[in-house]
Amino acid sequence: MAHFITLEGGEGSGKTTQARLLVDYLKAQGIAARFTREPGGAPGAEILRDMLLHGAHEFSAEAEVMLHFAARAEHVARLIRPALAAGECVVCDRFFDSTMAYQGFGLGADRAAIAVLSGVIGLVPDVTFVLRVSPDIAAARMARRAGVSDRYEARDAAFHGRVADGFADIAAHNPDRCVVINADEAVADVHAAIVAALVARAA
């Protein structure tokens, strides 16, 4: 069974819901598992999350990359590595693939630099589920959300299209790690597809 599992995808893909459902499934199988998220997941990283998603200052693309990796380094050191060392399964809503898709493809930051920083973190997920969602379905789901949109949710359709292209490229170049899931389906069906893929990889 994979121990470090990440879920990736654009806005409205249902990652957070599916990550939590997967943790519930693993616990029901008697597997110690925990949910976490990025940016954030540890106290220091959550401070950076608030700056990145809701802060008044508009950072450059390069600065965003650095802030995301600063948050990630703290998250990995304070939560992910200790949990994995204790034998827990960690299910993370976003990891370094999101930085590549959002900042690299979406904002045009240096992709080679992002790849180098990902290597510096020194932790690669055992499996990554990339949730692919159609733009119209994603937009409908976003419209149903309550509250104020964060900085990334509020960007235009062209940006979200580039992000989607980025995730597609990441999945295509990492077939041993990435499993693409059709996230247009109902929540239960998407969850079933994720579980089936996870079980198949463990067989």
C-alpha positions, 0 to 999 in steps of 0.5 A: 500500500502506498504511504504518501498519496497526493491528489492534484487538479484544478479548481472545482476538481473535488480534490479536498473531498476526495482526499478526505474520503480516501482517508476515511476509506483507509481508516476503515481498512484498519490503516493509520491515515491522516489528511493534510493540505498544501499550502499549509499543513503545519503551523508555519506553513499555514501562515504562508498559506494565508499570505498566498491565498488571501493576502493583500500583496500581489507577489511575483510568480518567482516569489510565489514559487519560493513561498510555496516551497518554504511552506512545503519544506515546513510541512514536510519537516513538521508533519509529513516525514514524522507521520510517515516515519511513524507508519502512517499513510499521509493523504495530501491535498496538493503537493509540488505538482500544483506549484508546477501547474499553477506557478510554472504553467499558469503564471510562467515561472521557471519550470526548471527551477521548480523541478530543482526545488522539488528535488531539494524537498527530497520527497516524492509521492508514492502515487498521485491522483490527478483529477481531470475536470471539464471547464464547465463542470468546474465553473458550476461547482465553483459557483456553488461554493460559499465565501470569498474566492481565493487569489487563484480561484479568482483568476481568469479562464485562460489561467485555469486552462494553462493550469489544466494543461500543466496537470495533463503534461505532468501526468503524461511525463510521470505515468508510473506515479500519476493516475488520471481520474475523470472528476466529472462524475459523481462524488461516489463514482470518483471515489470508487475509481480512486480506490480501485486504482489504489487497490490495483497498484497494491496488488 
